[in-house]
Amino acid sequence: MAQAEMTEERILPLLPLRGLLVYPATVLHLDVGREKSVRALDKAMVEDHMILLATQMDTQIDDPMPEDIYTVGTVARVKQMMKLPNGTIRVLVEGIERAKILDYTEEDEWFEVRAEILNSSFHANPEIDALVRAVTQQFEQFLQVSKKNTAETYAAVADIDDPGRLADAIAANLSLKMKDKQAILEAVDVTERLETLLQILSDEREILELEKKISQRVRKQMERTQKEYYLREQMKAIQKELGDKEGRVAEVEELRAQLEQADLPESVYERVDKEIDRLEKVPQSSAEGSVIRTYIDWLLALPWKVEDQPEIDIHRASAVLDADHYGLEKVKERIIEYLAVQKLVGEHRGPILCLVGPPGVGKTSLAKSVAHALNRKFVRISLGGVRDEAEIRGHRRTYVGAMPGRIIQGMKTAGTMIPVFLLDEIDKMASDFRGDPASAMLEVLDPEQNSTFSDHYIEIPYDLSKVMFITTANTLHTIPQPLLDRMETIYISGYTEVEKLRIAMDYLLPKQRKAHGLTKDKLSISQDTMLRVIREYTREAGVRNLERQIASLCRKAAKMIVAGEKKRVTVTLKNLSQFLGTQRYRYGMAEQEDQIGVVTGLAWTEAGGDILAIEVSVVEGKGRLNITGQLGDVMKESAQAALSYIRGRAKELSISPEFIETHDIHIHVPEGAIPKDGPSAGITIATALASALTGRPVDRRIAMTGEITLRGRVLPIGGVKEKSLSAHRAGIQKILLPRDNQKDVDEVPESVREKMEFVFVEHMDEVLRQALK
């Protein structure tokens, strides 16, 4: 048996090795560059040239600590030192004997350790002889499988008689993991060392044999693939001779048949033919083939010449528009004009309309009705939040997963060159580093350019000039001016109360009854009740919330009927609050009696018109002017202009010229929580000031609106229709309007015009004569 013997303890400088291990009786070159290692080397050269070589556990650590270094290393003699040009020192060392680190005596400047020398002696016996023979045999087989070491290596190792040195020499010639090499170094007992090496050699040989099998299998697979490719090409040639059509050949033949049947322009025909030729030459397994095939499919699927020729019937179109939407006369008139021109000219040239208005007024549904009226295909895309130019123009085919833009996709969906194409929410497009889609839309919507629209994917100019484009927007200020210039803008300001009532009774109520499984017999709502729903439970320009309230009534009625509470539900003015709760909104009513300093004005909001009471109070003071009611700058300036006009006309109005120095004036517009602005309250404020300063009451039956100048001229304003309806609703009998607004009265419903008197004024003097009693 081998017997381990412990020798003396020695103090030695320590050189940590990184990714390297030195065995006894081994000569090796080392490159030393770390400062601690260089100082340890100098220490060894000054003394007896002896140094301890120990491997560090982690090669990534540049400055190892004692706990990072294995405790068993090799005492070596430094035989030669040479400084290289890069500052590194190359050292030739010879391993002498194993040693175990007991403790570190120096760690700061260099490593110095107290080490125990480990020597091993053995007595020859059959077990060691058997181990030596097995290790030598395994090493020979390992060299044959690996083919990395030469025959001289085996010969040099086989001549070693000492079993311990034999194990060290074999381990030094193996490419092993560092932990395996260290295990052999730490095996002081020769028997244990040979057994460890035998196990490692056996494992490594098995791994090498497995790698060899895998390599042979892969090579055979490659040979089989090449053979299959050769046979497949032969099969193609045979199929071509026999006329059989399979695989790529059949695909190309199918595409050529589709090309001959398709009605394409000459330039498109040539392009598709060229792409089919390319597809035929591309190998079946190539990814480029699918890209070419997809491109060909798009070119063949697009309508290049397809034009539906529906017979133009103006009367039918008018009837369809009236059946789908109540009011909106301007839009309907524009569509009928377009149809009349098409009927006379005989060719299609699509207009580009932009419907602008608040939410819920029916812009999108109107576009559908237009397509229905024209008997054309309808395509809709939403542009809200689109910020990538490629969404409009498409991606170039060099990109993976490239596709045409939304315009070309919509044309493919339509299947015709003359659809009605709705571009919804065009005011909500954005731009960022990916491009500016609003600018890309210029080519789509410009009548002079869209006949040759260029999509990055299709690459062939496409004719969009015959498409009827309809765009929708809530506001115009977010649409770029060049884009807005290409479109014909039609404003949909919203519905009046009369229109909302007609829409609710004729459209929304029947629709919601049907949706909730009700009939006229099961649910009835009178016009007066519906009018109260409109006035007290909704405040909007459109009818979206009104439809929600009607749906709520239908749901509650359905519940009552199903629960057996009632067989028939009638919603009246008295029980309306039981269904919808207390009223949510209030609307203005005319004053009950003539008052001094209080005038009824008219205001326009996005939810329609309303009346606005303006109050003026005059008290003794020092001439201060207070304006309250959360008024905007324009309205405050109107108040200043009105006051200046009254001061200028003080003598004619029998007002003391010194009133401005002896009295404080307070102008207030009620509902102070609601912001108000605009110039149309100018004559109303001036009348209230004149009434308060003269002590003459204002006729409560009169309402007015108009802008005032310092000279007293009355300038025109907007929203005449909505303001007139609100005045009629509030019980006003006479309205004072600027003379320049006389043309706008035609838009007021005839039923309202018959019950109200419209007085047109040019100067403030006329207003005061009419209003002051």
RODOKE-123584 format. One line per field, with one value per residue (C-alpha): y, z negated, x. Coordinates in pm, 1 decimal, always signed. Each point is the difference from the previous one (the first is absolute). Layout:
N
Y: Y,...
Z: Z,...
X: X,...
//
This chain:
773
Y: +0.0,+356.3,+189.1,+382.3,+165.4,+353.7,+201.0,+324.1,+330.0,+284.9,+372.3,+65.9,+284.3,-91.3,+55.6,-38.5,-158.4,+85.2,-281.4,-199.8,-276.1,-132.7,-360.8,-121.8,-103.7,+227.4,+284.6,+286.2,+360.7,+255.0,+366.2,+212.9,+350.6,+72.4,+223.2,-230.5,-296.0,+193.6,+94.9,-363.9,-106.1,+256.2,-126.3,-356.7,+109.1,+184.4,-307.1,-357.1,+17.1,-210.1,+110.1,-157.9,-17.8,-27.4,+40.4,+250.9,-135.5,+273.0,+118.3,+323.1,+142.7,+235.9,+53.7,-332.1,-31.8,-302.0,-157.1,+15.4,-226.0,-381.0,-118.0,-267.0,+111.3,-84.8,+116.9,+100.5,+123.5,+311.7,-98.8,+297.5,+353.7,+225.5,+340.2,+39.4,+334.8,+40.4,-3.0,-361.4,-236.4,-345.4,-261.0,-356.8,-210.9,-359.9,-173.6,-168.2,-129.8,+43.8,+237.0,+99.8,+359.7,+20.7,+377.3,+331.7,+196.2,+292.3,+122.0,+373.6,+42.0,-360.2,-336.2,-197.4,-321.6,-261.3,-327.1,-366.3,-207.3,-314.9,-288.9,-339.5,-331.5,-338.3,-366.2,-189.5,-237.6,-165.2,+257.1,+293.7,-198.3,-71.7,+366.5,+113.4,-244.5,+107.2,+371.4,-47.9,-197.8,+255.5,+281.2,-176.9,-49.5,+362.3,+119.6,-220.1,+144.6,+362.5,+18.9,+310.3,-139.3,-156.2,-349.6,+153.7,+123.0,-353.6,-132.9,+265.1,-74.8,-379.9,+3.8,+142.5,-265.3,+196.3,-45.2,+340.9,+181.0,-200.9,+124.7,+359.5,-16.1,-141.7,+261.5,+276.0,-116.1,-9.1,+291.0,-36.5,+231.4,+180.2,-170.5,-343.7,+100.8,+135.4,-326.3,-190.4,+247.9,-32.9,-381.7,-46.6,-374.3,-161.1,-262.7,+263.1,+212.8,-285.4,-90.7,+363.7,+26.8,-331.3,+119.9,+332.4,-170.0,-241.7,+283.4,+210.1,-291.5,-70.9,+365.1,+1.6,-316.1,+153.2,+316.5,-215.7,-182.1,+328.8,+139.2,-308.9,+20.1,+369.0,-75.4,-279.7,+229.8,+262.5,-263.0,-116.4,+360.0,+52.9,-327.6,+98.3,+336.3,-171.9,-248.0,+282.3,+190.3,-315.7,-46.7,+357.5,-62.0,-325.5,+172.5,+274.9,-254.7,-191.6,+313.5,-68.5,+314.0,-9.2,+227.4,+325.7,-96.2,-27.8,+326.7,+190.3,-148.9,+102.5,+358.3,+23.3,-114.0,+267.8,+260.1,-82.6,+23.0,+327.2,+328.9,+193.4,+309.0,-78.1,+126.1,-213.8,-303.6,+28.2,+38.4,-307.3,-204.6,+97.9,-90.9,-341.4,-64.5,+86.5,-229.1,-287.7,+30.6,+21.7,-335.9,-157.6,+24.5,+367.9,+254.4,+251.9,-208.7,+75.5,+374.3,+1.6,-210.1,+240.7,+297.8,-167.5,-82.6,+367.0,+120.6,-249.8,+71.0,+379.1,+147.7,+168.8,+41.5,-123.9,+270.2,-70.6,+198.0,+50.3,+188.3,+352.1,+67.1,+338.6,-57.1,-334.2,+147.7,+288.4,-240.7,-217.5,+300.3,+129.9,-343.1,-43.8,+352.9,+284.8,+352.2,+49.0,+173.5,+142.6,-339.2,-161.3,+284.2,-38.9,-373.9,+53.8,+267.6,-246.5,-265.2,+245.8,+96.8,-367.4,-74.0,+285.0,-51.2,-377.9,-60.3,-47.4,+265.2,-38.2,+309.5,+27.6,+108.5,+77.1,-23.1,+210.8,+5.1,-101.2,-366.7,-173.7,+204.4,-292.4,+63.7,-364.8,-135.8,+270.3,-130.5,-348.5,+148.1,+175.0,-334.3,-152.7,+287.6,-26.6,-380.9,-30.4,-210.6,+161.0,-14.1,+158.7,+43.0,+184.6,+235.6,+74.8,-35.8,-96.9,+134.5,-216.6,+111.6,-366.4,-39.9,+218.0,-70.9,-358.4,-160.4,-61.7,-365.0,-23.8,-12.1,-326.0,-20.6,+298.2,+83.7,+269.2,+305.1,+31.1,+177.6,-287.6,-254.2,+185.4,-5.3,-376.2,-39.5,+213.7,-194.5,+301.6,+326.4,+215.6,-74.3,+248.0,+16.2,+136.9,+134.4,+30.4,+234.7,+168.6,+272.4,-252.8,-107.6,+54.5,+22.6,-113.1,-140.8,-269.7,+257.3,+242.6,-184.8,+329.3,+97.7,-345.0,+59.0,+297.5,-230.5,-200.1,+299.7,+231.1,-25.8,+91.1,-274.0,-292.8,-134.0,-128.7,-89.0,-179.0,-269.6,-109.5,-366.8,-7.7,+231.5,+50.9,+323.8,-64.7,+211.8,+136.5,+286.8,-180.3,-78.6,+212.5,+91.4,+116.9,+108.3,+81.4,+225.7,+154.8,+310.5,+161.8,+165.6,-328.2,-78.0,+138.5,+286.2,-161.8,-309.6,+207.2,+189.9,-324.1,-64.9,+156.2,+76.3,-46.8,+102.0,-198.1,+230.1,-232.3,-57.3,+241.3,-102.9,-40.1,-223.1,-201.3,-58.1,-124.2,-222.1,-142.7,-77.6,-121.6,-167.6,-59.6,-115.1,-263.8,-117.9,-43.1,-160.5,-263.7,-49.8,-60.2,-225.1,+258.9,+120.8,+316.0,-173.1,-87.7,+335.6,+343.9,+340.1,+323.6,+286.1,+229.5,-262.6,-50.2,+378.1,+9.7,-283.0,+209.2,+318.6,-127.5,-325.6,+75.5,+288.5,-78.3,+97.9,-351.8,-268.9,-261.6,+66.1,+37.3,-351.5,-124.4,+156.3,-159.1,-334.8,+46.5,+55.6,-316.2,-207.5,+109.3,-63.6,-347.8,-78.0,+107.7,-207.5,-313.5,+31.4,+8.5,+345.0,+139.5,-122.7,+340.0,+284.5,+363.3,+260.6,+338.3,+337.1,-101.9,-335.1,+86.3,+65.3,-352.4,-140.4,+242.4,+162.7,+372.8,+238.8,+44.1,+327.9,+317.9,+244.2,+373.5,+151.6,+356.6,+242.2,+15.5,+381.9,+301.7,+89.3,+276.3,-97.7,-357.5,-95.8,-339.1,-86.3,-299.5,-236.7,-285.7,-311.0,-332.6,-150.2,+254.9,+342.3,+144.8,+330.8,+205.0,+257.5,+294.8,+209.2,+350.3,+168.0,+370.3,+122.0,+310.2,-23.2,+121.6,-119.3,-359.2,-262.2,-359.3,-280.8,-346.9,-333.2,-167.5,+198.3,-35.1,+283.9,+64.7,+32.9,+234.4,+217.6,+6.7,+127.5,+275.3,+96.9,+8.7,+225.0,+235.3,+22.4,+83.8,+270.2,+147.0,+5.2,+113.0,+333.2,-155.4,-259.9,+267.9,-145.5,+226.4,+11.7,-19.7,-340.7,-174.9,+195.9,-31.5,-353.2,-352.7,-231.4,-377.5,-221.2,-361.7,-300.5,-277.5,-361.1,+121.8,-352.4,-27.2,+177.9,+240.0,+189.8,+163.2,+343.1,-64.0,+131.6,+355.5,+153.4,-195.7,+148.8,+350.3,-28.0,-120.9,+293.7,+250.7,-149.1,+9.5,+357.4,+143.7,-200.3,-114.8,-367.6,-240.7,-178.6,-360.0,-136.0,+106.8,-185.1,+129.4,-91.2,+197.5,+152.0,+372.5,+255.4,+321.6,+195.0,-218.3,-204.7,-352.3,-268.2,-352.0,-313.9,-378.9,-273.9,+180.2,-324.8,-143.7,+331.9,+48.1,-346.0,+61.5,+330.0,-173.3,-269.5,+265.6,+181.0,+301.9,+173.8,+241.0,-32.1,+288.9,-109.8,+185.6,+91.8,-194.0,-319.4,+34.2,-271.8,-248.2,+8.5,-222.2,-289.1,+39.6,-251.2,+149.8,-101.3,+222.6,+291.7,+9.4,+43.3,+253.0,+352.1,+69.3,+363.2,+85.3,+292.5,+184.9,+238.5,-11.3,+282.9,-230.1,-267.0,+241.5,+125.7,-358.2,-127.8,+283.4,+90.8
Z: +0.0,+62.6,-317.2,-14.6,-195.6,-133.3,+30.0,-158.6,+9.0,+208.9,+47.9,+373.4,+224.0,+176.2,+370.4,+73.2,+343.7,+211.9,+219.5,-37.3,-227.0,-35.4,-107.0,-162.0,+249.7,+261.4,+175.4,+119.3,+120.2,-188.4,+79.9,-315.8,+13.6,-326.8,-240.1,-300.9,+208.3,+129.9,-356.7,-113.6,+290.8,-94.4,-359.0,+123.7,+222.7,-287.1,-223.5,+133.8,+326.5,-161.1,+29.6,-67.9,+303.1,-90.8,+231.9,-72.6,+7.3,+220.7,+302.1,+20.7,-325.3,+64.5,-363.6,-180.6,-375.1,-199.2,+2.2,+383.8,+30.1,-29.9,-312.4,+178.3,+253.7,+136.9,-127.8,+309.6,+82.5,+216.4,+268.2,+228.3,+19.3,+303.9,+20.3,+309.2,+188.1,-133.3,-362.2,-70.0,-148.7,+156.2,-249.5,+47.2,-303.6,-96.9,-235.1,-294.4,-254.0,-135.6,-289.7,-211.0,-112.3,-377.7,-35.6,+163.4,-156.7,+249.0,+204.6,+67.8,+216.2,+120.7,-106.8,-237.1,-160.8,-252.4,+190.5,-88.6,+251.6,+106.3,+115.2,+93.6,-5.0,+102.7,+0.3,+320.3,-14.7,+251.2,-58.4,+104.4,+295.6,+113.0,-38.2,+198.0,+280.1,+8.4,+0.5,+278.4,+209.8,-52.8,+92.2,+321.7,+96.5,-89.3,+233.1,+282.9,-32.5,-54.5,+275.0,-173.6,-151.8,+198.3,-37.7,-148.8,-293.3,-82.8,+38.0,-233.1,-264.5,+31.2,-82.4,-349.5,-269.2,-304.9,-32.3,-166.0,+268.0,+268.1,-131.9,-13.4,+354.3,+147.1,-182.8,+132.5,+359.9,-34.6,+70.3,-320.3,-207.0,-265.2,-286.0,+143.5,+32.3,-354.7,-125.9,+143.2,-152.9,-341.4,+13.8,-191.8,-32.5,+327.1,-0.1,-45.7,+272.1,+251.2,-77.5,+43.6,+330.9,+122.2,-67.2,+174.6,+302.6,+28.3,-10.1,+252.6,+242.0,-15.4,+70.6,+296.8,+142.5,-37.9,+179.4,+278.6,+39.2,+11.2,+260.9,+216.9,-31.4,+104.7,+295.5,+112.4,-34.3,+217.1,+259.1,-6.9,+44.6,+295.0,+146.8,-46.3,+165.9,+296.8,+27.5,-35.9,+286.0,+208.3,-86.3,+109.6,+332.6,+44.3,-97.5,+247.8,+276.7,-98.0,-47.4,-370.5,-208.0,-360.2,-241.3,+134.3,+359.0,-83.7,-197.8,+293.1,+244.1,-228.0,-23.2,+376.3,+46.1,-244.7,+182.7,+333.3,-150.3,-186.3,+169.0,-69.1,+147.5,+220.2,-250.4,-278.1,+229.4,+85.8,-364.0,-110.2,+288.4,-98.3,-365.9,+100.7,+198.3,-311.0,-214.5,+242.8,-36.9,-380.3,-178.9,-173.2,-341.8,+34.3,-221.2,+285.2,+184.7,-253.3,+18.5,+378.1,-13.0,-248.6,+219.7,+308.3,-191.7,-97.1,+357.0,+129.8,-279.0,+44.3,+219.7,+279.8,+246.7,-186.7,-4.8,-113.2,+212.9,-221.1,+166.1,-142.0,-142.9,-171.3,-138.1,-154.6,-150.4,-149.2,-148.3,-153.3,-160.2,-142.3,-135.0,-177.4,-135.3,-98.0,+76.2,+123.6,+308.8,+115.2,+10.0,+180.9,+250.7,+72.5,+63.9,+235.4,+187.2,+40.4,+140.3,+243.0,+134.5,+34.8,+193.0,+244.2,+40.9,+14.0,-173.0,-362.2,-176.5,-375.7,-219.4,-332.6,-272.9,-360.3,-247.9,-304.4,-316.3,-365.0,-102.9,+42.0,+288.6,+244.5,+212.1,+32.4,+49.0,+260.4,+204.1,-5.6,+117.0,+286.5,+116.7,-27.5,+193.8,+274.8,+4.0,-43.4,-214.3,-334.2,-162.6,-333.2,-168.0,-327.9,-10.7,-372.5,-152.2,+329.0,-24.4,+247.7,+362.1,+105.7,-116.0,+299.3,+257.6,-98.5,-84.4,+249.2,+98.0,-137.7,-353.5,-159.4,-14.4,+234.1,+101.0,+207.0,-175.2,-120.7,+317.9,+225.9,-248.5,+8.4,+380.8,-3.4,-246.6,+217.7,+316.4,+215.4,+100.4,-89.4,-364.5,-266.0,-219.9,-354.2,-174.3,-355.8,-262.2,+237.7,-258.8,-243.1,+205.8,-171.0,+115.5,-155.9,+98.8,+213.1,+240.2,+59.5,+116.2,+48.9,+269.8,+157.8,+21.9,+230.9,+294.8,-83.6,-24.4,+264.9,+317.1,+208.9,-147.6,-106.5,+355.4,-42.3,-370.5,-84.9,-268.2,-119.3,+10.3,+332.0,+172.8,+292.1,+22.4,-96.7,+109.5,-291.2,+192.6,+39.6,-371.1,-194.4,-313.4,-305.9,-307.3,-345.3,-270.2,-327.2,+49.6,+278.2,-187.1,-42.0,+374.4,+187.0,+231.9,+321.3,-68.9,-86.4,+327.4,+198.2,-156.8,+33.2,-355.1,-103.2,-354.4,-196.4,-292.1,-181.7,-26.1,-125.6,-256.5,+274.4,+199.6,-307.2,-75.7,+353.0,-6.9,-340.1,+93.2,+357.4,-20.8,-347.7,-186.3,+262.6,+18.5,-378.1,-29.2,+249.8,-174.0,-335.2,+129.2,-50.5,+218.4,+13.8,-206.9,-276.7,-22.3,+92.5,-50.2,+91.1,+185.7,-303.3,-213.0,+262.7,+19.3,-373.8,+30.4,+262.2,-208.9,-351.1,+39.0,+289.7,+106.4,+321.6,+363.5,+124.9,-112.9,-148.2,-363.2,+97.8,+143.5,-327.0,-199.4,+230.1,-40.2,-378.0,+21.4,+211.6,-246.4,-296.7,+192.3,+99.9,-363.1,-116.5,+268.1,-61.4,-376.9,+53.5,-154.0,+313.0,+339.3,+163.9,-100.9,+74.6,-79.1,-81.5,-131.8,-348.0,-24.2,+211.5,-309.3,-125.2,+308.3,+49.0,-342.7,-68.2,+286.4,+77.1,+193.1,-2.2,+282.4,-16.6,-4.8,+71.4,-288.9,-147.0,-5.3,+140.3,-209.5,-13.8,+84.4,+102.8,+371.2,+164.6,+228.8,+228.8,-17.4,+213.9,-140.6,+146.2,-148.8,+181.6,-88.6,-335.2,-144.3,-221.2,-251.9,-38.0,-315.7,-67.6,-340.1,-52.4,-350.0,-140.7,+7.8,+173.2,+358.3,-31.1,+252.7,-123.9,+249.6,-140.3,+123.5,+119.0,+325.5,+263.5,+126.6,+308.3,-208.0,-246.9,+289.7,+128.1,-343.0,+14.1,+351.7,-112.0,-294.5,+223.1,+240.2,-287.6,-127.8,+347.7,+24.0,-360.5,+101.6,+251.4,-259.9,-270.4,-214.3,-205.2,+168.4,-345.9,-77.1,+71.1,-281.1,-260.2,+51.6,+3.7,+272.7,-44.1,+302.8,-78.0,+215.3,-207.6,-16.7,-98.2,-5.4,+379.7,+210.5,+257.7,+284.8,+332.3,+138.6,+58.3,-343.7,+88.6,+67.0,-290.1,-248.2,+147.1,-35.9,-361.0,-78.8,+160.6,-193.5,-333.7,+48.7,+131.2,-229.8,+297.6,-4.7,+285.4,+191.1,-134.9,+330.0,+187.7,+36.1,+195.1,+131.2,+188.2,-22.8,-78.8,+108.8,-178.6,+249.3,-75.2,+319.9,-34.9,+167.5,+103.8,-210.8,+45.5,-118.3,+97.9,+43.4,-339.4,-179.9,+156.9,-108.4,-358.7,-3.0,+126.7,-265.7,-273.0,+104.6,+168.5,+255.4,+168.4,+90.1,+90.9,+251.8,+196.4,+346.6,+161.1,-156.9,+188.8,+246.6,-284.1,-111.4,+297.9,-188.8,-292.3,+21.7,+146.6,-307.0,-213.0,+247.1,+0.3,-379.2,-46.7,+122.7,+132.5,-10.3,+186.7,-128.6,+119.4,-290.8,-377.0,+2.8,+175.0,-265.1,-284.3,+169.7,+29.1,-343.6,-250.2,-114.6
X: +0.0,+106.8,+77.6,-28.1,+280.2,-4.5,+321.3,+108.9,-188.1,+142.7,-65.5,-36.9,-117.4,-324.6,-75.4,-377.9,-60.3,-299.9,-140.1,+320.8,+134.9,+355.5,+69.5,+322.4,+270.5,-158.4,+185.7,-220.1,+15.0,-209.9,-80.3,-9.1,-154.8,-182.3,+194.1,-36.5,+114.0,+304.2,+100.8,-40.9,+217.0,+266.7,-11.7,+62.4,+289.9,+167.2,-18.6,+29.0,-199.2,-274.1,-362.6,-340.0,-236.2,-371.5,-297.7,-278.9,-356.1,-157.8,+195.6,-204.9,+143.9,+292.9,+99.6,-63.1,-25.2,+126.4,-347.8,+1.9,+309.8,+14.0,+184.4,+212.2,+258.6,+342.4,+338.3,+197.9,+348.1,+32.1,+248.0,-13.9,-150.0,-41.7,-172.6,-220.3,-48.6,-355.6,+124.1,-98.3,+259.3,+35.2,+119.3,+116.9,-90.1,+55.4,-246.3,+172.5,-252.7,-348.8,-67.5,-299.9,-50.8,-39.7,-34.3,+96.3,+286.6,-15.6,-297.2,+48.3,+315.2,+16.9,-128.8,+223.2,-118.5,+101.5,-34.1,+24.1,+196.7,-189.3,+214.0,-131.5,+177.5,-132.8,+86.0,-50.1,-295.1,-236.4,-276.8,+221.7,+132.4,-356.8,-97.8,+307.7,-83.5,-368.0,+87.8,+257.9,-250.8,-277.8,+240.4,+98.1,-367.0,-72.9,+277.9,-134.9,-353.8,+98.1,+267.2,+132.4,+320.2,+282.2,+146.3,+315.4,-207.7,-108.4,+354.2,+139.1,-261.1,+21.8,+376.1,-57.9,+50.1,-117.7,-382.8,-44.3,+199.0,-183.9,-335.7,+128.1,+141.7,-323.1,-210.4,+229.3,-66.7,-379.5,-235.9,-199.4,-215.9,+199.0,-187.2,+98.2,+365.9,-6.2,-152.1,+296.1,+243.7,-164.1,+16.1,+326.9,-50.3,+118.4,-274.4,-265.6,+163.0,+0.1,-362.2,-110.5,+188.3,-145.2,-355.0,+63.1,+159.3,-292.1,-255.9,+190.5,+34.2,-374.0,-78.5,+238.1,-155.2,-348.9,+117.5,+139.5,-333.2,-191.9,+241.2,-40.9,-379.2,-0.5,+224.9,-229.9,-301.4,+171.9,+81.6,-363.5,-123.6,+229.6,-116.4,-366.3,+63.8,+160.9,-288.6,-255.3,+161.8,-6.5,-367.3,-75.0,+166.1,-194.8,-329.4,+70.1,+51.8,-314.2,-211.5,-68.3,-56.3,+106.4,+185.7,+143.7,-84.6,-368.9,+13.0,+150.4,-250.1,-288.8,+129.7,+42.1,-358.8,-118.8,+208.1,-161.7,-350.4,+65.6,-80.7,+318.9,+167.1,+296.7,+258.4,-148.9,-23.1,+369.1,+97.6,-199.1,+140.2,+353.5,-61.2,-141.4,+318.4,+204.4,-213.9,+57.9,+376.7,+3.5,+62.6,-299.4,+166.5,+98.5,-178.3,+7.9,-256.5,-274.4,+79.5,-32.4,-319.1,-163.6,+90.7,-149.4,-319.3,-40.9,+48.5,-255.3,-253.0,-13.3,-275.0,+195.5,-286.0,-307.1,-267.6,-352.9,-241.4,-304.3,-280.0,-19.3,-344.1,-17.6,-349.9,+96.9,+316.5,-196.0,-255.6,+276.3,+173.8,-329.0,-89.1,+333.8,+51.3,-228.1,+124.5,+359.5,-134.0,+335.3,+167.0,-289.9,-13.0,+374.3,-39.4,-294.4,+198.5,+288.0,-234.2,-155.9,+343.4,+99.6,-316.7,+66.9,+375.6,-12.8,+332.6,+96.3,+203.6,-14.7,-39.9,+179.7,-239.6,+91.0,-288.0,+84.8,-205.8,-20.4,-30.6,-333.0,-142.3,+13.4,+310.3,+105.5,-352.2,-61.4,+295.3,-155.4,-328.5,+181.0,+142.8,-347.6,-152.5,+263.5,-29.0,+377.2,+231.9,+87.0,+345.6,+90.6,+335.7,+61.6,+297.1,-20.9,+346.2,+171.8,+355.3,+193.4,+23.4,+17.3,-362.8,-95.4,+271.1,+87.7,+335.9,+276.1,+29.3,+353.4,-147.0,-109.8,-379.6,-47.2,-357.5,-174.2,-142.5,-357.9,-110.8,+102.5,-138.6,-331.4,-6.5,+58.6,-287.8,-228.2,+80.8,-84.6,+165.7,-300.7,-87.8,-106.3,+311.0,-43.7,+311.3,-128.9,+150.4,+245.2,+60.8,+151.1,+301.6,+335.5,+360.5,+329.3,+340.1,-167.4,-140.8,-284.6,-314.6,-187.5,+249.4,-31.7,-376.1,+61.7,+62.6,-312.4,-232.5,+147.7,-216.8,+303.8,+221.4,-214.7,-35.8,+357.5,+9.4,+324.7,+2.7,+345.9,-99.5,-186.6,+252.7,-238.4,-205.4,-362.2,-296.5,-205.3,-159.5,-333.6,-35.1,-248.2,+193.6,-193.0,+195.9,-133.4,+139.6,-112.3,+210.0,+200.3,+286.0,+193.2,-12.9,+305.7,-96.8,+137.8,-212.0,-307.0,+40.4,-55.2,-342.8,-343.4,-111.6,-362.0,-90.2,-254.9,-62.9,-237.0,-373.0,-260.2,-259.3,-260.4,+235.3,+96.8,-367.3,-66.2,+308.8,-94.4,-360.9,+57.9,+341.7,+141.6,-313.1,-101.2,+362.5,+30.8,-345.2,+110.5,+335.4,-174.5,-278.9,-275.0,-285.2,-210.5,-264.7,+245.5,+180.8,-130.4,+165.9,-174.8,+168.6,-23.6,+174.7,+270.5,+48.7,+58.5,+253.3,+180.9,-8.4,+57.2,+198.3,+236.2,+218.6,+185.6,+25.3,-74.2,-240.5,+233.9,-92.6,-364.0,+10.5,+152.1,-284.4,-258.8,+179.6,-17.6,-376.4,-34.8,+203.5,-207.2,-321.5,+122.0,+80.9,-346.2,-172.4,+209.1,-45.0,-377.1,-41.6,-165.7,-112.3,+33.0,+233.8,-80.5,+266.4,-157.5,+114.6,-109.9,+182.0,+306.9,+211.5,-81.5,+173.1,+292.4,+35.2,-0.8,+76.1,+370.1,-5.8,-204.0,-69.5,-66.3,-349.0,-106.9,-49.7,-351.2,-11.2,+181.6,+306.1,+256.6,+358.5,-87.4,+9.7,-47.0,+291.8,+49.2,+299.8,+128.2,+171.2,+108.1,-314.5,-220.4,-138.6,-108.2,-115.7,+226.6,-126.3,+239.8,-32.6,+133.4,-1.8,+88.7,+86.5,+166.3,+376.0,+316.0,-51.4,+124.8,-114.7,-39.3,-60.9,-81.6,-136.0,+324.2,+9.6,+267.9,+219.4,-215.2,-316.9,+171.6,+112.4,-358.9,-110.2,+265.1,-113.3,-366.5,+85.6,+197.7,-295.2,-242.3,+237.2,+12.2,-380.9,-63.3,-150.7,-245.5,-101.2,-53.2,+277.9,+224.3,+345.1,+163.4,-157.0,+327.1,+170.0,-277.1,-126.4,+139.1,-130.4,-21.2,-69.4,-82.9,-92.6,-165.8,+118.5,+343.0,+144.6,-31.3,+267.9,-144.4,+158.6,-76.1,-91.8,-373.8,-105.7,+110.5,-343.3,-151.9,+249.2,-48.2,-380.3,+33.0,+231.8,-241.3,-292.8,+182.7,+127.6,-331.0,-226.3,-209.6,-108.0,+77.6,-277.2,+9.3,-138.1,+314.8,+334.1,+296.6,+343.7,+263.2,+346.4,+34.4,+258.3,+97.6,-211.4,-302.2,-2.1,-140.9,+215.5,-111.0,+49.0,-35.0,-233.0,-323.4,-191.1,+92.7,-51.9,-343.5,-113.0,+114.8,-192.8,-312.5,+37.2,+31.5,-320.0,+163.8,-223.6,+244.0,+369.1,+230.9,+264.5,+270.7,-122.5,+284.4,-141.2,-330.1,+108.3,+58.1,-363.5,-87.3,+166.1,-241.6,-287.6,-315.5,-202.7,+223.1,+1.3,-379.3,-23.1,+281.4,+72.2,+349.5,+115.0,+321.1,+206.1,+308.7,+60.7,-24.8,-252.9,-246.8,+61.8,-75.4,-315.3,-126.9,+107.6,-44.2,-349.2
//
